[in-house]
Amino acid sequence: MLLFDAKTRTKRRSFQEDFPVYSLQLMGLIIRSSSIHAAGCYTTTPIRKGARVVEYTGPRITKEAADAKYENSPTTYLFGVGNGDEVIDGHGTAMFLNHCCDPNCETGEVKGRVWIKAIRDIAAGEELTYDYHLYDGDEDEARCNCGKPKCRGTMYAPEEMERRRKEARKAARRKN
């Protein structure tokens, strides 16, 4: 796979075909292997709390179209926007930000665009992460691999986990 190195403005060969290192030096971000999940996004420069780091970009498609497109795919980079009828099918740098239960970033919609923002000062070399707060994933486990001391063990939002526990209790009562 040939990559374009933004710093030197030259094409180069990736050393790792599955998860190549993308040089995004103009933005101060690099993509490289991660202990959380395969590849991650790292900063090469310090980032101040409150700074917009990167926009979550990609085509916008309906939730139904996304469900059909990724029906048999274990990995997606979908980001729900607005009232949830539409998702961004992530194809940019932000798709490499991994979930963490103790993140250094958060997401926010600004005029219909989704931005990743620093929620604390971030040192150069740190992996950028945010809490995915997943919901409504059917039977999908969505296990978390962040390894933080307060890891909840899942990428689902605490509210979603509580909803699931309530459903399980109701189902158990119906069986008895």
Buried (B, 14 or more C-beta within 10 A) or exposed (E): EEBEBEEEEEEEEEEEEEBBBBBBBEBBBBBBBBEBBEBBBBBBEBBEEEBBBBBBBBEBBEEEBBEEEBEEEEEBBBBBBEEEEBBBBBEEBBBBBBBBBEBBBBBEEEEEEBBBBBBEEBEEEBBBBBBBBBBEEEEEEEEBBBEEEEEBEBBBBEEBBEBBEEEEEEEEEEEE
